[in-house]
């Protein structure tokens, strides 16, 4: 049986998903790794652990099918940064998107009135998440490492160096670094000057359709084309829908709202990002630090519940919309769009003696969707969207998807596969190799909004926003 392999290097796991030519999942392998927090506000991972997880996933797929795939396409999380030596060996852990150590750097750049210029050039808000700010932090706080490093790369670049011995970064990952000019699709010399380094210490920017062959460590794949693919956000949009102007909401560890547009778009209030994908396509949207990780934290660190996550989520279905007035500001890792406040903190507001852990779970779920809705408001101000497509693990939970439909007051489509980032990477490979394009994605379910719940959620959302506005100076 012919199959196409999509690799998704995520925040908490690497996945290898085998698809049919029509996009049906034939087999999936997953390898988990941990997020490290060695100091307050630090979030890191070990690059070699990610490589081992990915390598094992691919090996398991090959053993399952006993023959190579037609192609392998890649998707990966954005905003990661690894210092490597001349041999490509890590000198640091992988500093990921959730890391806030550079928050003071971002604040200083904003105070110096340089942030807007950077945003207009790159489409990336000046924030602790960006490798741009992380590089400046390393230069000022770890100058020995900064000088010793031969290059600074992201996690997908690390994987591709292990496989092919070259440093290459696709334009959609490069666009999210805050170092690439979104119009020229080249490293921006003036912005690099602010970091104290030049482009020789960065990877070569290539198309998301760039093809590689002959990977180290996989002799059985010597003739299999590897297509570099793109960022998880870009690939998720491409995988979720073939329709133009499709609004895609993704909730995995974090969450995001994105739409593909035909030219660079910047927001006067700098609430959204705009990343190059390919040719004349750009990814307009915003990402929140808060997704399923909020529920994981609530289960493990707050409720200390022994039950499984699906069981806890089922408890929330017994609580009516609005959680009986309980509101959860879920900013346990700070926040990106549209607040861009690394100092934001989590708040559980309105507790009474009648509230139970089921209320806390539902309030957390609603809080995550409120974060998504706040991003959606900024993106949809001048766009008329009639449908939402969803991707990510949350799409498996009907209650959570129904909340999304109710809060946005829009119908929501769930595709047959929720592994849209991996499928988008495969679609990019099919395009790169000029194969016959796959058909339209099969819709598994459609959720329609409840007008009554939407009205209630509108009131709750306004209170949600007021609470943040009144508390932000206390964070």
C-alpha positions in Angstrom: 0.0 0.0 0.0 1.4 3.4 -1.0 1.5 6.0 1.8 2.7 9.5 2.5 4.4 10.4 5.7 3.9 13.7 7.6 6.2 14.6 10.5 5.0 17.1 13.0 7.6 18.3 15.6 5.4 19.7 18.3 5.9 21.2 21.7 5.2 18.0 23.7 5.7 15.3 21.2 6.9 14.3 17.7 4.4 12.6 15.5 4.8 10.5 12.3 1.5 10.2 10.5 1.0 7.9 7.5 -1.7 9.1 5.1 -3.4 7.8 2.0 -3.4 10.0 -1.1 -6.9 11.1 0.0 -5.7 12.3 3.4 -7.0 9.3 5.5 -4.8 8.4 8.5 -3.5 4.9 8.0 -1.2 4.7 11.0 0.3 7.1 13.5 3.3 7.0 15.9 4.1 9.5 18.6 7.0 10.1 20.9 6.8 12.4 23.9 9.4 14.6 25.5 9.3 17.0 28.4 9.3 20.7 28.8 12.1 21.9 31.2 11.8 24.9 33.5 15.3 25.2 35.0 14.6 28.8 36.2 11.5 31.0 36.6 10.2 32.1 33.1 12.5 29.6 31.3 11.1 26.9 29.0 13.4 24.6 27.3 13.8 21.1 25.7 16.7 18.8 25.0 17.3 18.7 21.2 18.6 15.2 21.3 15.5 13.9 23.0 13.4 15.4 20.3 15.6 13.8 17.6 15.4 10.4 19.3 11.6 10.6 19.6 11.3 11.5 15.9 13.8 8.9 14.8 11.9 6.2 16.7 8.6 7.3 15.3 9.9 7.0 11.7 11.5 3.6 12.4 8.2 2.4 13.8 6.3 3.6 10.7 8.8 1.8 8.5 8.4 -1.4 10.5 4.7 -1.2 10.3 4.5 -0.8 6.5 7.7 -2.6 5.7 8.4 -0.3 2.8 9.3 3.4 2.4 6.7 6.2 1.9 6.1 8.1 -1.3 7.5 11.2 0.4 8.1 12.7 3.8 7.0 16.2 4.6 7.8 18.2 7.8 6.0 20.6 10.1 7.5 22.1 13.2 6.7 24.5 16.1 8.0 28.0 15.6 10.2 30.4 17.7 12.8 27.8 18.9 16.4 28.7 19.3 19.5 26.4 19.8 23.1 27.4 19.9 25.4 24.9 18.1 29.1 24.5 17.6 31.0 24.0 14.4 30.1 20.3 14.3 26.4 21.1 14.8 26.4 19.8 18.4 24.1 21.7 20.8 25.7 24.2 23.2 22.4 24.9 24.7 19.0 23.4 25.2 16.2 24.3 22.7 14.7 27.6 24.0 11.0 27.3 23.0 8.1 29.6 22.3 6.9 29.5 25.9 10.2 30.9 27.3 9.8 34.4 28.8 13.4 35.2 29.9 13.7 37.9 27.3 10.6 39.8 28.5 12.7 42.7 29.8 14.5 42.9 26.4 11.2 43.1 24.6 10.0 45.9 26.9 13.2 47.8 26.4 12.9 47.7 22.6 9.4 48.9 22.9 10.5 51.8 25.2 13.2 52.7 22.7 10.5 53.1 20.0 12.1 50.4 17.9 9.3 47.8 18.1 7.0 49.2 15.5 9.8 49.4 12.9 10.7 45.8 13.6 7.1 44.7 13.3 6.5 46.5 10.0 9.6 44.8 8.5 9.0 41.3 9.8 5.4 41.0 10.7 6.5 39.6 14.1 5.6 41.5 17.3 8.6 42.2 19.5 8.0 39.7 22.3 10.0 37.3 24.5 8.9 34.4 22.3 10.9 35.6 19.3 14.4 34.4 18.5 15.2 38.0 17.8 14.7 38.9 21.5 16.2 35.6 22.7 19.4 36.4 20.8 19.8 39.8 22.4 19.2 38.2 25.8 22.0 35.7 25.1 24.3 38.4 23.9 23.8 40.4 27.1 23.4 37.6 29.7 25.5 34.7 28.4 28.2 36.4 26.3 30.5 33.4 26.4 27.9 31.1 24.8 26.9 33.9 22.4 30.5 34.2 21.1 31.2 30.5 21.2 28.2 29.4 19.1 28.9 28.8 15.5 25.3 29.2 14.6 21.8 29.7 16.1 19.2 27.4 14.7 15.6 26.2 15.3 14.6 22.6 16.1 13.7 21.7 12.5 17.1 23.0 11.3 18.7 20.8 14.0 16.8 17.7 12.6 17.7 18.5 9.0 21.3 19.0 9.9 21.3 15.6 11.6 19.7 14.1 8.4 21.5 15.9 5.6 24.4 17.8 7.1 23.2 21.2 5.8 21.7 24.3 7.6 18.4 25.2 5.9 15.3 26.9 7.2 12.0 27.2 5.3 10.6 30.7 4.8 7.6 30.1 7.1 9.8 29.1 10.1 12.3 31.9 9.2 9.4 34.4 9.1 8.5 33.7 12.7 12.0 34.5 14.1 11.6 38.2 13.9 14.8 38.3 11.8 13.4 37.9 8.3 12.1 40.8 6.1 8.6 39.5 5.1 8.7 41.3 1.8 12.1 40.4 0.6 12.1 36.9 2.3 15.7 37.5 3.3 17.4 38.0 6.7 17.1 41.7 7.5 20.5 43.3 8.0 19.3 46.1 10.1 17.5 43.9 12.5 20.4 41.4 12.7 22.6 44.4 13.6 20.5 44.9 16.7 21.3 41.3 17.7 25.1 41.8 17.3 25.5 39.1 14.6 25.3 38.5 10.9 23.5 36.1 8.6 26.5 33.8 8.4 25.5 32.5 11.8 22.0 31.6 10.5 20.7 29.0 8.1 20.0 29.4 4.4 16.4 30.4 3.8 14.7 28.0 1.4 11.2 27.4 0.0 8.7 25.3 1.9 8.9 23.0 -1.2 12.7 22.4 -1.0 13.5 18.7 -1.6 16.3 16.7 0.2 17.5 13.2 -0.4 19.8 10.7 1.1 19.2 11.0 4.9 21.8 9.9 7.4 20.5 7.2 9.8 17.8 5.9 7.4 19.5 3.8 4.7 16.1 2.4 3.6 15.0 6.0 2.8 17.9 6.8 0.5 15.6 7.3 -2.5 12.7 8.9 -0.6 12.2 12.6 -1.2 12.2 14.7 2.0 10.3 18.0 1.6 11.2 20.6 4.2 7.6 21.8 4.6 6.8 24.7 7.0 5.8 25.9 10.4 3.0 24.0 12.3 0.7 27.0 11.9 1.2 27.3 8.1 0.9 23.5 7.6 -2.2 23.3 9.8 -4.0 25.8 7.7 -3.0 24.1 4.5 -4.0 20.8 5.9 -7.3 21.9 7.4 -8.9 23.3 4.3 -8.3 23.8 0.6 -10.7 26.7 0.6 -9.5 30.2 0.2 -9.9 32.5 3.1 -10.5 29.6 5.5 -10.3 30.6 9.2 -8.5 27.9 11.1 -8.5 27.6 14.9 -5.9 25.2 16.4 -5.7 24.2 20.0 -2.9 21.8 21.0 -0.5 22.7 23.8 -1.0 26.3 22.8 -3.6 27.8 20.6 -3.9 30.0 17.5 -6.2 31.6 15.0 -5.0 31.9 11.4 -6.0 32.8 7.9 -4.0 32.7 4.7 -3.9 36.0 2.8 -2.4 37.1 -0.5 -0.2 40.0 0.6 1.6 41.2 3.7 -0.8 42.6 6.3 0.2 44.5 9.5 -2.1 45.7 12.3 -1.9 49.3 13.5 -2.1 48.0 17.0 0.4 45.2 16.4 -2.0 42.6 17.7 -1.5 40.0 14.9 1.4 38.4 13.1 2.0 38.0 9.4 4.4 35.3 8.2 5.4 34.4 4.7 4.5 30.9 3.6 5.2 30.6 -0.1 5.1 32.7 -3.3 2.3 35.3 -2.6 0.8 33.5 0.4 1.1 34.8 4.0 -0.2 33.5 7.3 -2.2 36.2 9.2 -3.1 35.4 12.7 -2.2 35.3 16.4 -1.1 32.7 18.8 -1.9 32.3 22.5 0.4 30.7 25.0 -2.7 29.0 26.5 -4.2 25.8 25.2 -4.4 22.2 26.5 -1.3 23.0 28.7 -3.7 24.9 30.9 -5.9 21.8 31.5 -2.7 19.7 32.0 -1.5 22.2 34.6 -4.9 22.3 36.3 -5.0 18.5 36.5 -1.5 17.9 37.7 -0.6 21.0 39.8 -3.9 22.4 41.0 -6.5 19.7 41.3 -3.9 17.0 41.5 -6.5 14.7 40.0 -5.6 11.0 39.4 -8.3 10.7 36.7 -7.5 10.8 33.0 -7.9 14.1 31.1 -10.9 12.8 29.0 -12.6 11.9 32.3 -12.0 15.4 33.7 -13.3 17.0 30.6 -16.4 14.9 30.8 -17.1 16.4 34.2 -17.2 19.8 32.7 -20.2 18.7 30.5 -22.3 18.6 33.7 -21.8 22.3 34.2 -23.9 24.8 32.3 -22.3 27.4 30.0 -20.7 30.3 31.9 -19.5 28.0 34.7 -22.0 29.6 37.1 -20.1 32.9 37.0 -16.6 31.4 37.5 -14.0 33.0 35.2 -10.5 31.7 34.5 -7.8 34.0 33.1 -5.5 31.2 31.9 -2.3 33.1 31.5 -0.1 30.6 33.4 2.7 31.1 30.8 2.1 34.8 30.1 0.4 35.7 26.9 1.1 36.4 23.3 -1.6 37.7 20.9 -3.4 40.0 21.3 -2.1 41.2 24.7 1.6 40.5 24.2 2.2 40.6 27.9 4.8 38.1 29.1 4.0 39.1 32.7 0.3 38.2 32.6 -0.7 35.6 35.2 -3.5 33.1 35.7 -6.5 34.1 37.8 -9.5 32.0 39.0 -12.2 34.7 39.7 -15.6 34.4 41.3 -15.2 31.3 43.5 -18.1 30.5 45.8 -18.9 27.6 48.1 -21.1 26.1 45.4 -18.3 25.7 42.8 -16.7 22.3 42.3 -13.7 21.1 40.4 -16.0 20.5 37.4 -16.7 24.3 37.4 -12.9 25.0 37.5 -12.4 22.6 34.5 -15.1 24.2 32.5 -14.0 27.7 33.4 -10.5 26.8 32.2 -11.9 25.5 28.9 -13.9 28.6 28.4 -10.9 30.8 29.3 -8.8 29.2 26.6 -11.6 29.8 24.0 -11.9 33.4 25.3 -8.2 33.9 24.5 -8.8 32.5 21.0 -11.8 34.7 20.6 -9.8 37.8 21.5 -7.4 36.9 18.7 -10.2 36.3 16.3 -11.7 39.7 17.0 -8.5 41.4 15.9 -8.3 39.3 12.7 -11.9 39.4 11.7 -12.5 43.2 12.1 -12.4 43.7 8.3 -13.2 40.2 7.1 -16.5 38.4 6.7 -16.0 34.8 7.7 -18.9 32.3 7.7 -17.2 29.2 8.9 -14.4 28.0 11.2 -12.2 24.9 10.6 -10.5 23.3 13.6 -7.3 21.3 14.2 -5.4 20.0 17.1 -6.2 17.7 19.9 -9.1 19.7 21.2 -11.1 18.9 18.1 -11.7 15.4 19.6 -13.7 16.9 22.4 -17.2 17.8 21.3 -17.9 20.1 24.3 -14.8 22.2 23.6 -15.6 22.5 19.9 -19.2 23.5 20.8 -17.9 26.2 23.1 -15.9 27.6 20.2 -18.9 27.7 18.0 -21.1 29.3 20.7 -18.5 32.0 21.6 -17.7 32.9 17.9 -21.4 32.5 16.9 -20.2 30.6 13.8 -20.5 27.0 12.6 -17.4 24.9 13.1 -16.2 22.1 10.8 -14.1 19.2 12.1 -12.3 17.3 9.4 -11.8 13.5 9.3 -8.2 14.0 10.4 -7.2 16.4 13.2 -3.5 15.9 12.4 -3.7 18.8 10.0 -0.1 20.0 10.4 1.2 16.6 9.4 -1.3 16.4 6.5 -0.4 20.0 5.4 3.2 18.9 5.3 2.3 16.0 3.1 0.2 18.3 0.8 3.3 20.5 0.5 5.4 17.5 -0.5 2.8 16.5 -3.1 2.9 20.0 -4.5 6.7 20.1 -4.5 6.9 16.8 -6.4 4.2 17.8 -8.8 2.0 14.8 -8.0 -1.7 14.7 -8.5 -3.3 17.0 -5.8 -5.4 15.4 -3.1 -9.2 16.0 -3.0 -11.2 18.1 -0.6 -10.9 17.3 3.1 -13.7 15.1 4.4 -15.8 16.8 7.0 -16.5 14.6 9.9 -18.8 16.9 12.0 -20.3 20.3 11.9 -21.2 22.2 15.1 -23.8 25.0 15.0 -23.8 27.9 17.6 -26.4 28.3 20.3 -27.8 31.9 20.3 -28.6 31.6 24.0 -25.1 30.5 24.9 -23.5 33.1 22.6 -25.3 35.9 24.4 -24.2 34.6 27.8 -20.6 34.2 26.6 -20.6 37.7 25.2 -21.3 39.0 28.8 -18.7 36.7 30.3 -16.1 37.7 27.7 -16.6 41.4 28.5 -16.1 40.6 32.2 -13.0 38.5 31.2 -11.5 41.5 29.4 -12.4 43.9 32.2 -10.7 41.6 34.8 -7.5 41.5 32.8 -7.6 45.3 32.3 -8.0 45.9 36.1 -5.4 43.4 37.1 -2.6 43.7 34.5 -0.7 46.4 36.5 -0.7 44.0 39.4 1.0 41.2 37.5 
